[in-house]
Amino acid sequence: MAHSRRAMYLPMHDDSRPPHTTYSAGAGTPLKLGPLAGHHRADVAIVGGGIAGCSAALHAAEAGARVVLVEANEIGWGASSRNAGHLPPATKHDPDDIIAHYGAAAGQRLLDAAEQGPVVLGELIQRHGIDCDYAVPGIIMAAHTEKALRAHEKRVAYWQARGRPVELLDRRRAADMIGSDYYLGAAIDRRGGRINPLAYVRGLARAAIKAGAALHEGTRATGLARDGGKWKLTTPQGEIEAERVFLCTNAYTDNLWPGLRATIVPVRAYQFASRPLRDNVAKSILPGGQPMTDSRRLLSGIRMHHGDGRLQFGGQGPAFGPQGEPDWRATHARLQRIFPQLRTLETDYWWSGFMAFNADNSWHIHELAPGLLAMLGCNGRGVVLATLWGRELARHAAGVAAREFVLPPSAPQRLWLHPVARPLVSGLIRYYALRDAIEDRRLERTRPVSA
Ligand SMILES: Cc1cc2nc3c(=O)[nH]c(=O)nc-3n(C[C@H](O)[C@H](O)[C@H](O)COP(=O)(O)OP(=O)(O)OC[C@H]3O[C@@H](n4cnc5c(N)ncnc54)[C@H](O)[C@@H]3O)c2cc1C
């Protein structure tokens, strides 16, 4: 099997434009908003123009608040335009763990919110006429070990007992739906789906502007202080005096608020887009249009863009620092193991973005001081959840106490290993890659002979 790479589009480094991705062509035009200049008064100032910030701006403006949002780069420049565009209808953690962690009532509210998430997005998209390739054909989670298959069985049983459209697929049915007999089986959750996240975040931003919010690009917030009972947010050419400030900077959090950055470890994750596949090969992969992930430890999302025949997949590359050359061999070899019909695999473009890992691999809203809230986390679940938690922040602007949020606020937890996080996480990633490789080899031996 051959694998090669084309340099058709040079990968963008973390400069001020979002990278060229599978989403660019279908996402319309950038908003081209001017930087903030001069003195502004607002009920709410928002830092960060990703899904969380734009959702907060939209919902707060709709509720009548005067909103000013500043984004250091372009709307959607961060993880919001760089992700895999999967819409899982559930939290990363098992429902039982959520209940155990948050308590019965709060845990159930969270599970309900996550479950309803893709539907809420659908309503929002329809209400604001956002053209973003939103579809809910289900989402597939494939199992690469017996242990993972049992975990899927348990989750499926949990949801089926509650009458939800979640099903276990045996190896043959999984093979039909995925287009590969690689996996031992899978679960399909028909409440999940996919989206063009760049088109979505731009649509949210445009809807927020229509509702009366002022959004500014190319504006980094550089100072934040309490001043005469209000918050004063400083930018290179202006300032905002606001009752409340929401920090929606997630993995791209800088030193604006002391200590916040030390609650997360930003880890770079990579996405790739193949050259359009031959028609018969494209049709054989994920023919139902569901995106899929598998149970491996390292990011594994795959989706087929049936419109133009490109396969989009996650893969490996340097996890820290500036964007580096990805690990082509490992990334391509894995894809070709899963889909042997990809006899040659050419990558037209690739990109990367940061995810914010924290102590419990979960999402958090922190009330840092009265009127100052931050939202971080949401790895692999942020398209839906950042929308929902942005909406929660907007409720705060309308006077709802943070303790009433669906996601209860938590105290920021500085990672005590933060100073050595890079070598530690790098070591962990190497260990995970090794474990994945060993399990992959085992799985390969169970593959039907016809493959
Ligand atoms: C490769 C990858 C794949 C993923 N796949 C999925 C998936 O399939 N499904 C899913 O649901 N989630 C996925 N995620 C996660 C999801 O993309 C994120 O959780 C979500 O986009 C976070 O949105 P956000 O608005 O919180 O942050 P971001 O979109 O990262 O926005 C933060 C913004 O803050 C700005 N900023 C930072 N500091 C300042 C400052 N001082 N002043 C002004 N602006 C500032 C940055 O420029 C940035 O634009 C993925 C993430 C990555 C990286």
The ligand as a MOL file (V3000), in Angstrom:
LIG
                    3D

  0  0  0     0  0            999 V3000
M  V30 BEGIN CTAB
M  V30 COUNTS 53 58 0 0 0
M  V30 BEGIN ATOM
M  V30 1 C -8.7540 18.7740 16.2630 0
M  V30 2 C -10.0010 18.9400 17.1170 0
M  V30 3 C -11.0920 18.0950 16.8920 0
M  V30 4 C -12.2640 18.2730 17.6490 0
M  V30 5 N -13.3740 17.5310 17.3200 0
M  V30 6 C -14.5610 17.8090 17.8910 0
M  V30 7 C -15.7500 17.1820 17.4400 0
M  V30 8 O -15.7440 16.4180 16.4900 0
M  V30 9 N -16.9280 17.4920 18.0710 0
M  V30 10 C -16.9730 18.3820 19.1010 0
M  V30 11 O -18.0500 18.6230 19.6380 0
M  V30 12 N -15.8540 19.0140 19.5540 0
M  V30 13 C -14.6510 18.7700 18.9580 0
M  V30 14 N -13.5260 19.4400 19.3630 0
M  V30 15 C -13.6390 20.3860 20.4790 0
M  V30 16 C -14.3110 21.6900 20.0660 0
M  V30 17 O -13.7990 22.1500 18.8290 0
M  V30 18 C -14.0590 22.7480 21.1360 0
M  V30 19 O -14.4470 22.2430 22.3890 0
M  V30 20 C -14.8580 24.0230 20.8930 0
M  V30 21 O -14.6930 24.4900 19.5720 0
M  V30 22 C -14.4150 25.0960 21.8730 0
M  V30 23 O -15.0260 26.3020 21.5260 0
M  V30 24 P -14.6690 27.5890 22.3590 0
M  V30 25 O -15.5040 28.6760 21.8410 0
M  V30 26 O -14.7750 27.2770 23.8060 0
M  V30 27 O -13.1110 27.8560 22.0840 0
M  V30 28 P -12.3290 28.2780 20.7570 0
M  V30 29 O -13.0900 27.9840 19.5340 0
M  V30 30 O -10.9760 27.6780 20.8510 0
M  V30 31 O -12.2420 29.8610 20.8570 0
M  V30 32 C -11.4050 30.5360 21.7550 0
M  V30 33 C -11.0620 31.8910 21.1050 0
M  V30 34 O -10.5380 32.7530 22.0990 0
M  V30 35 C -9.6770 33.6440 21.4270 0
M  V30 36 N -8.8230 34.3100 22.4450 0
M  V30 37 C -7.9610 33.7510 23.3050 0
M  V30 38 N -7.4110 34.6710 24.1070 0
M  V30 39 C -7.9370 35.8680 23.7370 0
M  V30 40 C -7.7630 37.2070 24.2060 0
M  V30 41 N -6.9480 37.5260 25.2080 0
M  V30 42 N -8.4810 38.2110 23.5940 0
M  V30 43 C -9.3240 37.9200 22.5650 0
M  V30 44 N -9.5230 36.6660 22.1000 0
M  V30 45 C -8.8460 35.6470 22.6830 0
M  V30 46 C -8.9190 32.7810 20.4540 0
M  V30 47 O -8.3740 33.5390 19.3820 0
M  V30 48 C -10.0060 31.7950 19.9970 0
M  V30 49 O -10.5730 32.1410 18.7620 0
M  V30 50 C -12.3250 19.2790 18.6590 0
M  V30 51 C -11.2180 20.0990 18.8880 0
M  V30 52 C -10.0660 19.9590 18.1220 0
M  V30 53 C -8.9040 20.8750 18.3660 0
M  V30 END ATOM
M  V30 BEGIN BOND
M  V30 1 1 1 2
M  V30 2 1 2 3
M  V30 3 2 2 52
M  V30 4 2 3 4
M  V30 5 1 4 5
M  V30 6 1 4 50
M  V30 7 2 5 6
M  V30 8 1 6 7
M  V30 9 1 6 13
M  V30 10 2 7 8
M  V30 11 1 7 9
M  V30 12 1 9 10
M  V30 13 2 10 11
M  V30 14 1 10 12
M  V30 15 2 12 13
M  V30 16 1 13 14
M  V30 17 1 14 15
M  V30 18 1 14 50
M  V30 19 1 15 16
M  V30 20 1 16 17
M  V30 21 1 16 18
M  V30 22 1 18 19
M  V30 23 1 18 20
M  V30 24 1 20 21
M  V30 25 1 20 22
M  V30 26 1 22 23
M  V30 27 1 23 24
M  V30 28 2 24 25
M  V30 29 1 24 26
M  V30 30 1 24 27
M  V30 31 1 27 28
M  V30 32 2 28 29
M  V30 33 1 28 30
M  V30 34 1 28 31
M  V30 35 1 31 32
M  V30 36 1 32 33
M  V30 37 1 33 34
M  V30 38 1 33 48
M  V30 39 1 34 35
M  V30 40 1 35 36
M  V30 41 1 35 46
M  V30 42 1 36 37
M  V30 43 1 36 45
M  V30 44 2 37 38
M  V30 45 1 38 39
M  V30 46 1 39 40
M  V30 47 2 39 45
M  V30 48 1 40 41
M  V30 49 2 40 42
M  V30 50 1 42 43
M  V30 51 2 43 44
M  V30 52 1 44 45
M  V30 53 1 46 47
M  V30 54 1 46 48
M  V30 55 1 48 49
M  V30 56 2 50 51
M  V30 57 1 51 52
M  V30 58 1 52 53
M  V30 END BOND
M  V30 END CTAB
M  END
